[in-house]
């Protein structure tokens, strides 16, 4: 082991001497993941970007230092750069044109700094960039067109900033985007069509904002989405069909919102769903919620955390996974309501096959529904049943 370490050190020193250009505070080596030199300057207590960086450098790691400013032209001679990591510094401003020479750049990490504003055109030269990390800064506004040149971008992380509004069309040029993180901001509303250009998006993080409502059709273009985080917002109601287009969705987390009831069939179209989060909502455990509980059991979905009933009092703190349909008392409007569908069933007592009846939305325990439902569904007696026969519980 000692021999391997000594050989590695010797080779790195010889490489540095051979290139005749490696900052004293850093470690240079032939890169194994890009074509050129890798310069490692992370956690070195640097107050600025070193100067004598090899001109063939393709990766430079300057993370976790004390850099507060980027000097004009500091990257101008490093046209081979493909990856730049400036995360975890104290950078406050980005000089105009600071990245203009980096036309080969594929990944830029500016996360966890103190950047408050993004100058117009700051990223315009980065036409090949695929990953851009701006998380953990103090960005409050996004200038119109700030991302328009980044047509190859696949990952955009704007999490943990102070963004309150999203300009219309701010993401329209990002047609190859796969991951968008807007979590932990101050967003209150989502403009209609804000995500319509993101047909390739797979992961959307909107957690930790102040969103109170979701516009109808806001997710309709995201047909490849597999992960949607909406937890810790102020959502009170969900529009009917809000998730219907998300047929590839595997995880949806609505935890810690203000949701009391959910529309019938809200998750029915999500045939790929594996994980569902409803924890921390003031859920009313009523008949519509029974439908969702049955769906989770039938599809063997995984609850994220341990959602429970908030009301009625008799069911408070009952975990949804333990909720028994026969414990739920339906309100009169729901129990006596009927569908508009007339169904022909067989009455076993008369032998007639032409009896027309309307099936109520919910059959409580006390209703003798054996004749109607057993003939229509082919099952035995049930204690509860929604109008969607497949959601019945058999005993």
PyMOL commands that set and color helices and strands:
alter all, ss='L'
color gray80, all
select helices_A, chain A and resi 2-19+287-299+313-315+320-322+325-327+332-336+370-377+389-391
alter helices_A, ss='H'
color red, helices_A
select strands_A, chain A and resi 27-30+37-40+57-61+83-85+107-109+131-133+155-157+179-181+203-205+227-229+251-253+275-277+302-303+338-345+355-360+382-384+393-394
alter strands_A, ss='S'
color yellow, strands_A
deselect
rebuild
show_as cartoon
